[in-house]
């Protein structure tokens, strides 16, 4: 089923409503959809490199807006959906300590999830559920999602189709290594 959803999403990349599809997928991926917008962004930039920056802006704005929707889901539907499940399994008390940790390190959780292959929707919903400061959430989302989509668009703009395989297969790993090094560097500085 996931493969059919993947193929269906990809079918929009060359259609007359490709830009609208890209914005829609970018929006809903941030809160509920399992397919990342890169799936549409990559072939669209390869096909029309001069639109790379406009497409990266579209992805960033709609992804952050979708992240806000995920935040609202976590904030307003936590009591109705998640709390009873956590209570049933005896984890509701542990959620309070998770929320404290999440609020202390929330910028980094959102930033890392926005860059890496980690499902961003999990963090958007958790941000609302844990009560992370909305301005902190929005700023971290804007920075991380912007970096991600502009790097993808930039690589395709400057290197074209030959870089496509690298992006599709290894860019998530490269972002993850970058984040690990960045966080590790800050931890090292703090220890010194």
KACOR-V88763 format. One record per pair of residues at least 4 apart in sequence whose ideal C-beta (glycine too) atoms are under 8 Angstrom apart, sorted by the first residue. I is the first residue (numbers start at 0). J is the second residue. If there is no record, write none. Layout:
BEGIN
i = <I	I>
j = <J	J>
END
This chain:
BEGIN
i = <0	1	1	2	3	4	4	4	5	5	5	6	7	8	8	8	8	8	9	9	9	10	11	11	11	11	11	11	12	12	12	12	12	12	12	13	13	13	14	16	17	17	17	18	18	18	18	19	20	20	21	21	21	21	21	21	21	21	21	22	22	22	22	23	23	24	24	24	24	24	24	25	25	25	25	25	25	25	26	26	26	26	26	26	27	27	27	28	28	28	28	28	28	28	28	28	29	29	29	29	29	29	29	29	29	29	30	30	30	30	30	30	30	30	31	31	32	33	34	36	36	36	36	36	37	37	37	37	37	39	40	40	40	40	40	40	40	41	41	41	41	41	41	42	43	43	43	44	44	44	44	44	44	44	44	45	45	45	45	47	48	48	48	50	51	51	51	51	51	52	52	52	52	53	54	54	54	55	55	55	55	55	55	55	56	57	58	58	58	58	59	59	59	59	59	59	60	61	62	62	62	62	62	63	63	63	63	63	64	65	65	66	66	66	66	66	66	66	66	67	67	67	67	68	68	69	69	69	69	69	69	69	70	70	70	70	70	70	70	70	71	71	72	72	72	72	73	73	73	73	73	73	73	73	73	74	74	74	75	76	76	77	77	77	77	78	79	80	81	81	82	82	82	83	84	85	85	85	85	86	86	90	91	92	93	94	94	95	96	97	97	98	98	98	98	99	100	101	101	101	101	101	101	102	102	102	102	104	105	105	105	105	105	105	105	105	106	106	106	106	107	107	107	108	108	108	108	109	109	109	109	109	109	109	109	109	109	110	110	110	110	110	111	111	111	111	111	112	112	112	112	112	112	113	113	113	113	113	113	113	113	113	114	114	114	114	114	114	115	115	115	115	116	116	116	117	117	118	119	119	120	121	122	123	123	123	124	125	126	126	127	131	131	132	133	134	135	136	137	138	139	140	141	142	143	144	145	146	147	147	148	149	150	150	151	151	151	152	153	154	154	154	154	154	155	155	155	155	158	162	163	164	165	165	166	169	170	171	172	173	174	175	176	177	178	179	180	181	182	183	184	185	186	187>
j = <4	5	33	6	7	8	33	34	9	34	38	10	11	20	24	34	38	39	38	39	42	14	16	17	20	21	24	39	17	20	38	39	42	43	46	17	42	46	20	20	21	39	43	22	43	54	57	23	24	39	25	36	39	40	43	54	57	58	61	26	57	58	61	27	61	28	32	34	36	38	39	29	36	57	58	61	62	65	30	61	62	64	65	68	31	32	65	32	33	34	35	36	62	65	119	120	62	63	64	65	66	68	69	119	120	123	65	66	68	69	72	120	123	124	69	120	120	118	38	40	58	61	62	148	41	151	166	167	170	43	44	54	55	58	148	151	152	45	151	155	163	166	167	46	47	50	54	48	50	51	54	151	152	155	156	155	159	160	163	51	155	156	159	54	55	152	153	155	156	56	149	152	156	57	58	148	152	59	145	148	149	151	152	153	60	61	62	144	148	152	63	141	144	145	148	149	64	65	66	119	140	144	148	67	137	140	141	144	68	69	123	70	113	119	123	136	137	140	144	71	123	137	140	72	123	73	119	120	123	124	126	127	74	123	124	126	127	131	133	136	75	127	76	123	124	127	77	81	123	124	125	126	127	128	129	127	128	130	127	80	81	81	82	127	128	82	83	84	85	128	86	91	94	87	88	90	91	93	94	90	91	94	95	96	97	98	128	99	100	101	129	102	128	129	130	103	104	105	108	125	126	129	131	129	130	131	132	108	109	126	129	131	132	135	136	139	110	135	138	139	111	139	182	112	122	125	126	113	122	123	126	131	135	136	139	140	143	114	139	142	143	178	115	117	143	178	182	117	118	119	121	122	143	119	122	139	140	142	143	144	146	147	143	146	147	174	177	178	171	174	175	178	171	174	175	121	122	122	123	144	124	125	126	127	136	140	128	129	131	136	131	135	136	136	137	138	139	140	141	142	143	144	145	146	147	148	149	150	151	174	152	153	154	170	155	166	170	156	157	158	162	165	166	170	159	162	163	166	162	166	167	168	169	170	170	173	174	175	176	177	178	179	180	181	182	183	184	185	186	187	188	189	190	191>
END
